[in-house]
Amino acid sequence: MRSDRREEIAALRKSNLENLWIAYQPADGLVSGEEAPIIIESNGCWLTDIEGREYLDALAALEASAVGHKHAKLITAITEQLNRVEFVDTFRYLTPAIIELASKLAEITPGNLSRVHFSAGGSEAVEAALKIAKQYHVLKGDMHRTKVISRYGAYHGCTYGAMAVDGHFYATRNYIYEPFSAAGRFVSPPYSYRCLMCADECSLKCVDEIELLVSRERPETISAIIVDPASTAIGVSIPPDGYMQRLREMCDKYGILLIADEVISGLGRTGKLFACDHWGVVPDIMTLSKGLSSGYIPIGATIVGSHIANLFSGRPDGVFWHGHTFGGHPVACAVALESIKVIEEENLVYQSESKGKYLKDSLNNLMSKHPSIGDVRGLGLMCGVEIVLDKKTKTLSTPPSKLGFAVRSACRDEGLVLAALEPGSVLLITPPLIITEAEIDILVSKLSRALLRVETEWGIR
């Protein structure tokens, strides 16, 4: 490498340490002590850093890149919209893009989901969902419906309202920012590999727990139940058949709204257009973000059923006092429309289903070769690999995340980008929906080499 190039890289890293505060990190760098790669190029499923190293992006830029990096049609959509209208606020003005995207989402989302509120991202979409649910009950005269049931381990966002119903960081980090809204109530998630409620066969006791909580808290005080139907944060836990259906029935029984947080799972990630489609369940409210624009421009959406929208219509107290300057940004809406079009034209939902099966089968084959793989699970191109010290006892490292972070680091050395989820050691694998079988083979090969290295270092046999 040329000396001037080395100086350029050193200057960038120095500036990073002095000026940049990376999300979820201390002010002076990464918790792990690693240096984050500086990415200068992306294409398809691949990234290239400033030093010329290539990485297979098995995380799809944090689950967002549905159609892959640098897709020509999305870039064209962005530039064409920039050349028409780069930005106007949607409090006072509209653009064809925002109207057309709302219509498209009303068309493709399940059931009577038909009214769309746009925001700048996933946390904001959840905030809007919680406020809509609260106001809906107020408009019905149910002033005491203030509580929202969520699940331990679930991640719904990092803004204050979302944090109140966030079960992922609640016990470990969120206490720093207390007090929150008193809305949140938490129950156990469906996590079959480490289920504390059922023996060998799932009996849906986790749903019984929700109904018991509803009864104890009094149904007339519950505003909503929020779930990420196929949850990455809860160790990539996929609910058993009957779980989502029971939730829908329970919500109908007690007049509770069902919010499906599909910020990660929406737009084809699970092998269906929406994760709810796997169980034929229509939520009252759905949140979207990440895959909506394939990550090209930040955008979030909260879609509500017509029965909710109709209650807000034609009355002075039906004004929804909520909005974001960049909600419905014309460029974001334009690229989201194009992203959905590419997903449809390139049949990427089916690709997610078929390639997801190939990936899961390949990971299961890998499990027989590696003593550190305790479990493989997932839907479509959303897979989790649980890493353990001992398969028979399912023993985790101390702290639980330490082993997963070691594998993640080894994967990066191999040129593979994935995530290690807390509080256990679950490797999250969510590649772009365009990934090929040949690239999946490369992914699995890189992961195998990383696992072998960690197993040797840790003495896992």
C-alpha positions in Angstrom: 0.0 0.0 0.0 1.3 3.5 -0.9 2.5 5.6 1.9 0.0 8.4 1.0 -2.8 5.9 1.2 -1.7 4.8 4.6 -1.6 8.4 5.8 -5.1 9.0 4.4 -6.5 5.9 6.3 -4.7 7.0 9.5 -6.1 10.5 9.2 -9.6 9.1 8.8 -9.3 6.8 11.8 -7.8 9.7 13.9 -10.8 11.8 12.9 -13.2 9.0 13.8 -11.7 8.7 17.3 -11.9 12.5 17.8 -15.2 13.4 16.3 -17.5 10.5 15.5 -19.8 8.8 18.1 -20.9 5.5 16.8 -24.3 4.2 17.7 -24.4 1.9 20.8 -20.7 2.6 21.5 -18.7 4.7 23.9 -17.5 8.1 22.6 -14.0 6.9 21.9 -14.6 3.8 19.7 -16.0 0.3 19.9 -16.6 -1.7 23.1 -14.8 -4.6 21.6 -11.7 -2.5 20.9 -11.9 -3.5 17.2 -11.6 -0.9 14.5 -14.7 -0.7 12.3 -14.0 -1.3 8.6 -14.3 1.9 6.6 -16.5 0.8 3.6 -15.8 2.6 0.3 -17.7 0.4 -2.2 -20.6 -1.9 -2.2 -22.2 -4.1 -4.9 -24.8 -6.8 -4.7 -24.0 -8.9 -1.6 -20.4 -7.6 -1.2 -18.7 -4.7 0.5 -15.1 -3.4 0.1 -13.2 -1.5 2.7 -10.7 1.3 2.4 -7.8 -1.2 2.6 -9.2 -3.3 -0.3 -10.6 -6.2 1.8 -13.8 -7.7 0.6 -16.7 -8.8 2.8 -19.8 -10.9 2.1 -22.6 -8.9 3.7 -24.5 -11.7 5.4 -26.4 -9.1 7.4 -27.8 -7.1 4.5 -26.7 -3.8 6.1 -28.6 -4.6 9.3 -31.4 -6.5 7.6 -32.2 -3.6 5.3 -30.7 -4.3 1.9 -33.5 -6.4 0.4 -32.5 -5.9 -3.3 -28.8 -5.8 -2.7 -26.3 -3.0 -2.7 -26.0 -0.5 -5.6 -29.0 -1.7 -7.6 -29.1 0.4 -10.8 -32.9 0.8 -10.8 -33.0 2.2 -7.2 -30.1 4.6 -8.0 -32.0 5.8 -11.1 -35.2 6.3 -9.0 -33.2 8.4 -6.5 -31.6 10.6 -9.2 -34.8 11.1 -11.1 -36.7 12.2 -8.0 -33.9 14.5 -7.0 -34.1 16.1 -10.5 -37.9 16.7 -10.0 -38.4 17.6 -6.3 -35.6 16.9 -3.8 -37.6 17.8 -0.7 -40.8 19.5 0.6 -42.3 19.1 4.0 -45.4 16.9 3.9 -47.2 18.9 6.5 -48.2 21.4 3.8 -47.4 19.8 0.5 -47.7 16.4 -1.2 -45.7 14.8 -4.0 -46.8 12.0 -6.4 -44.3 9.7 -4.7 -45.8 9.8 -1.2 -49.4 9.3 -2.6 -48.3 6.4 -4.8 -46.3 4.7 -2.1 -49.2 4.9 0.4 -51.5 3.4 -2.3 -49.0 0.7 -3.0 -48.7 -0.3 0.7 -52.5 -0.3 1.1 -52.6 -2.7 -1.9 -49.9 -5.2 -0.7 -50.4 -5.3 3.1 -52.8 -7.8 4.4 -56.5 -7.4 5.1 -57.9 -4.0 5.7 -54.6 -2.2 6.4 -55.1 0.8 4.3 -54.1 4.1 5.9 -50.3 5.0 6.0 -48.4 7.4 8.2 -44.8 8.0 7.1 -41.9 8.6 9.4 -38.1 8.6 9.1 -37.4 5.1 10.5 -38.4 2.1 12.5 -38.3 3.5 16.0 -40.4 6.4 14.8 -42.9 4.1 13.1 -43.4 2.2 16.4 -43.8 5.6 18.2 -46.6 6.5 15.8 -48.2 3.0 16.3 -48.3 3.4 20.1 -49.8 6.9 19.9 -52.4 5.9 17.3 -53.4 2.9 19.5 -53.8 5.2 22.6 -55.8 7.8 20.7 -58.0 5.2 19.1 -59.1 4.0 22.5 -59.6 7.6 23.7 -61.8 8.3 20.7 -63.8 5.2 21.7 -64.2 6.5 25.2 -61.8 4.0 26.7 -59.7 6.5 28.6 -58.0 3.8 30.8 -56.4 1.7 28.0 -52.9 2.9 28.6 -50.8 -0.3 28.9 -49.0 -2.2 26.1 -47.9 -5.8 26.4 -44.6 -6.7 24.8 -42.1 -9.6 25.2 -38.9 -10.0 27.1 -36.1 -9.9 24.6 -38.0 -8.0 21.9 -36.5 -4.9 20.3 -38.9 -2.2 19.2 -36.7 0.9 19.0 -34.6 3.3 21.0 -36.8 6.4 21.2 -38.5 7.0 24.6 -41.9 5.7 23.7 -40.5 2.6 22.0 -38.1 2.0 24.9 -41.1 1.7 27.2 -42.2 -1.4 25.4 -38.8 -2.7 24.6 -37.9 -6.0 26.2 -34.5 -6.4 24.7 -32.5 -3.8 26.6 -35.0 -3.2 29.4 -33.2 -5.1 32.2 -29.7 -4.4 31.2 -29.4 -0.9 29.8 -32.6 1.1 29.7 -32.6 1.7 33.4 -30.1 4.5 32.7 -32.8 6.5 31.0 -35.7 5.9 33.4 -38.4 6.9 34.1 -40.3 5.9 31.0 -43.9 5.8 30.2 -45.5 3.3 32.6 -47.2 1.6 29.6 -45.0 -1.5 29.2 -45.9 -4.9 30.5 -43.7 -7.9 29.5 -44.2 -11.7 29.0 -42.1 -14.6 27.9 -41.4 -15.0 24.2 -41.8 -18.2 22.1 -38.2 -19.5 22.3 -38.4 -23.2 21.7 -34.6 -24.0 22.1 -34.6 -22.6 25.7 -38.3 -22.7 26.6 -38.9 -22.7 30.3 -42.6 -23.5 30.0 -42.9 -26.5 27.8 -41.2 -29.9 27.7 -40.5 -31.6 24.5 -43.7 -30.5 22.8 -44.9 -26.9 22.5 -48.1 -26.3 24.3 -48.3 -22.6 23.7 -48.1 -21.8 27.4 -46.4 -18.5 26.5 -49.8 -17.4 25.0 -51.5 -18.5 28.2 -49.1 -16.3 30.1 -50.2 -13.3 28.0 -53.9 -14.0 28.7 -53.1 -14.4 32.4 -51.4 -11.0 32.4 -54.3 -9.4 30.6 -56.6 -10.8 33.2 -54.4 -9.6 36.1 -53.9 -6.1 34.7 -57.6 -6.0 33.7 -58.5 -6.1 30.0 -60.0 -2.6 30.0 -56.6 -1.1 30.8 -54.7 -2.8 27.9 -54.3 -0.7 24.7 -52.3 -3.0 22.5 -50.1 -6.1 22.2 -47.0 -5.4 20.2 -45.0 -8.3 18.7 -42.3 -8.7 16.0 -43.9 -11.9 14.5 -40.5 -13.4 13.5 -38.1 -11.8 16.0 -34.4 -11.3 15.4 -33.7 -9.7 18.7 -35.2 -12.7 20.6 -32.4 -15.0 19.3 -34.3 -15.3 15.9 -37.2 -17.0 17.6 -40.0 -18.1 15.2 -43.4 -18.6 16.9 -45.0 -22.1 16.6 -48.2 -22.5 14.5 -51.1 -21.3 16.6 -49.2 -18.6 18.4 -50.1 -15.6 16.2 -53.6 -16.9 15.7 -54.2 -17.1 19.4 -52.9 -13.6 19.8 -55.4 -12.4 17.2 -58.2 -14.2 18.9 -57.2 -12.8 22.3 -57.1 -9.2 21.0 -60.5 -9.5 19.4 -61.9 -11.0 22.6 -60.7 -8.2 24.9 -60.8 -5.2 22.5 -57.0 -4.9 22.4 -55.2 -3.8 19.3 -52.6 -6.1 17.7 -49.5 -4.3 16.5 -47.2 -6.2 14.2 -43.7 -4.8 14.2 -42.4 -5.8 10.8 -39.6 -3.3 10.6 -37.2 -6.2 10.0 -39.4 -9.0 8.8 -41.4 -7.1 6.2 -41.0 -6.9 2.5 -39.9 -10.5 1.8 -37.3 -11.2 4.5 -39.1 -14.3 5.8 -40.1 -15.9 2.5 -43.5 -14.2 2.6 -44.1 -10.6 1.8 -44.9 -10.1 5.5 -44.2 -12.4 8.4 -47.8 -12.3 9.4 -48.7 -14.0 6.1 -47.2 -17.2 7.4 -50.0 -17.6 9.8 -52.8 -15.8 7.9 -53.1 -13.1 10.7 -54.0 -9.5 9.9 -52.9 -7.0 12.6 -54.6 -3.8 13.4 -51.4 -1.8 12.9 -48.2 -2.8 11.1 -44.9 -1.0 11.2 -42.3 -1.1 8.4 -38.9 0.4 7.7 -35.5 -1.3 6.7 -36.6 -3.3 3.6 -39.1 -0.7 2.6 -36.5 1.3 0.7 -33.9 -1.5 0.9 -32.0 0.9 3.1 -31.2 3.3 0.3 -32.9 6.3 2.0 -34.3 6.3 5.6 -38.0 5.8 5.8 -40.6 4.3 8.1 -44.3 3.5 7.7 -47.2 2.8 10.1 -50.1 1.2 8.4 -53.5 1.0 10.2 -56.7 -0.9 9.4 -59.7 1.0 8.0 -61.6 0.4 11.3 -59.0 2.6 13.0 -58.7 5.2 10.3 -62.4 5.6 10.1 -62.7 6.4 13.8 -60.2 9.3 13.3 -62.1 10.7 10.3 -64.6 13.6 10.2 -64.1 14.8 13.8 -62.1 17.6 15.4 -60.6 15.3 18.1 -59.5 12.9 15.4 -56.5 14.9 14.5 -53.3 12.8 14.9 -50.9 15.3 16.6 -47.8 13.6 15.4 -45.3 14.0 12.6 -41.7 14.3 11.5 -40.1 16.8 9.2 -38.6 14.1 7.0 -41.6 11.7 7.1 -42.7 10.9 3.6 -39.5 12.4 2.1 -40.1 12.4 -1.6 -36.7 10.7 -2.5 -37.3 8.1 0.2 -40.8 7.4 -1.2 -39.6 7.2 -4.7 -36.9 4.7 -3.9 -39.3 2.7 -1.8 -41.7 2.4 -4.7 -38.9 1.2 -6.9 -37.6 -1.2 -4.3 -41.1 -2.8 -4.0 -41.3 -3.0 -7.8 -37.9 -4.8 -8.0 -39.0 -7.2 -5.2 -42.0 -8.0 -7.3 -40.3 -8.1 -10.7 -37.4 -10.2 -9.6 -39.6 -12.5 -7.6 -37.5 -11.9 -4.5 -40.1 -13.1 -2.0 -39.9 -16.6 -3.7 -36.1 -16.2 -3.8 -36.1 -15.6 -0.1 -38.1 -18.7 0.5 -36.1 -21.0 -1.7 -32.7 -19.5 -0.9 -33.6 -19.5 2.7 -34.3 -23.2 2.6 -30.9 -23.8 1.0 -29.2 -21.6 3.6 -30.9 -23.3 6.5 -30.2 -26.8 5.1 -26.5 -25.8 4.6 -26.3 -24.5 8.2 -27.9 -27.7 9.5 -25.3 -29.7 7.7 -22.7 -27.5 9.3 -24.1 -28.2 12.7 -23.1 -31.9 12.4 -19.5 -30.8 11.9 -19.2 -28.2 14.6 -19.6 -28.9 18.3 -20.3 -25.2 19.0 -23.6 -25.1 17.0 -26.4 -25.8 19.4 -29.3 -24.9 17.1 -30.2 -23.6 13.7 -33.6 -21.8 13.1 -35.2 -19.3 10.9 -37.7 -18.3 8.2 -36.7 -17.4 4.7 -33.5 -15.4 4.7 -33.7 -14.7 8.4 -31.6 -17.4 10.1 -30.1 -17.8 13.6 -27.3 -20.0 14.7 -27.0 -20.5 18.4 -23.5 -21.0 19.6 -22.8 -23.0 22.8 -19.9 -24.4 24.8 -21.7 -27.8 25.1 -24.5 -29.1 22.9 -25.9 -31.5 25.5 -26.2 -28.9 28.3 -26.7 -25.9 26.0 -24.1 -24.1 28.2 -23.4 -20.5 27.3 -20.2 -18.6 27.9 -19.8 -16.1 30.7 -21.0 -13.5 29.9 -23.3 -15.2 27.4 -22.4 -12.9 24.5 -18.7 -13.4 24.8 -18.6 -16.6 22.6 -20.8 -15.1 20.0 -18.7 -11.9 19.8 -15.6 -14.1 19.4 -17.2 -15.9 16.4 -18.4 -12.6 14.9 -14.8 -11.2 15.1 -13.4 -14.4 13.5 -16.0 -14.1 10.7 -14.9 -10.6 10.0 -11.3 -11.8 9.7 -12.7 -14.3 7.1 -14.4 -11.6 5.2 -17.9 -12.3 6.4 -20.3 -9.8 8.0 -22.9 -11.0 10.5 -24.2 -10.0 13.9 -23.9 -11.7 17.3 -27.1 -11.2 19.3 -27.3 -10.7 23.1 -28.2 -11.9 25.7 -27.1 -15.3 24.4 -24.7 -16.1 21.6 -26.9 -16.2 18.5 -25.4 -15.5 15.1 -27.8 -13.5 13.0 -27.6 -14.2 9.2 -29.9 -12.1 7.0 -28.2 -11.7 3.6 -29.8 -9.6 0.7 -32.7 -11.4 -0.9 -30.7 -11.5 -4.2 -28.0 -13.8 -2.7 -27.1 -16.8 -4.9 -26.6 -20.4 -3.9 -22.9 -20.0 -4.8 -22.7 -17.1 -2.4 -24.5 -19.0 0.3 -21.8 -21.7 -0.2 -19.1 -19.1 0.3 -21.0 -17.8 3.4 -21.1 -21.2 5.0 -17.5 -21.9 4.2 -16.3 -18.7 5.7 -18.5 -19.3 8.8 -17.1 -22.9 9.1 -13.5 -21.6 9.1 -14.4 -19.0 11.7 -16.1 -21.6 14.0 -13.2 -24.0 13.7 -10.8 -21.3 14.8 -12.9 -20.3 17.8 -13.6 -23.9 18.8 -9.8 -24.6 18.8 -9.1 -21.4 20.8 -11.8 -22.1 23.3 -11.3 -25.9 23.5 -14.9 -26.7 22.4 -15.1 -30.4 21.4 
